[in-house]
Amino acid sequence: MNERSHSIALTVGIAAVERDTGIPKDTLRVWERRYGFPMPLRGVLDERLYPPDQLEKLRLIKRLMSAGHRPGRIVQLPVEQLEALVREHAGVDSGVARSSVRGGEVPTARFYLQLLKQHDAERLRRELLQSQMRLGLGRFIAEVVAPLATEVGEAWMRGDLEIFEEHQFSETVYRVLRAGISGVPSTDMPAAARPRVLLTTIPNEPHGLGLLMAEAMLVLEGCQCVSLGVQTPVWNMLLAAQAHRSDVLVLSFSSVPTQAQVLDALTELREKLPSGVELWAGGSAPALKRAPSGVRVIRALASLAEAVADWRASHAPAVD
């Protein structure tokens, strides 16, 4: 086998690169023309074949794009600079300290990550459930789930977790939070003081963990919550808000949607929702800093309590 044949034998096709990195084939072709990277080899049928070093660089680029970097600024950077940027985002040591609570200590994020990397899904679920019972649902979300989700995202950025392990984490936390939400006792609060809240994400937002955490916090505040899950078309959000007579529409955003996708969706929803339906948006999307007028940006999960209190104050019956 000559050197070229050996090089081609180690390559993967464009469809495999798309599956591995999540970068669409059309995008790879555009980058090739615009930036000169990736620069695949060519097979006997003139098909694109990508060597391992280019595939690894594409993985780094995808991680940085998920963290908010624009491809035009990073595609042409050398691997060393990309790795430095990944380390900068991930942090060198971002472990969560052990916190003492009544009845024992809550394990650190590293402990949960170790279970995740050992693929011990049942013990991970059991340990999370025990932490929830020790802390209560609200503190569990604020002190365990939210920082742990950040830790998992950073571990993926560093390349310490595979995508399937991240999915396993999300599914396990979903099960635990759903059980916690279903266990919240019903409130005797008057219906008029319990805003009807509709929760979902835009079509370009596939992540739903933030949405579920928001739902749990709102249930604890006595809200009547209906979740549509993720990736609901805007028109269907409007229909659902009407069908459920919603008082508030809550959207969760990660760094995946582009700035234009976030702002376009918020602008359209604010224009088409009835004026009496409030629009709240939260998450890590940088575009939320430029949210249009009439959108309440939720900076942190703890801010939901304040938002609910403000809604109740503005809808309190008039006193003669």
Disulfide bonds with the S-S distance in Angstrom:
none
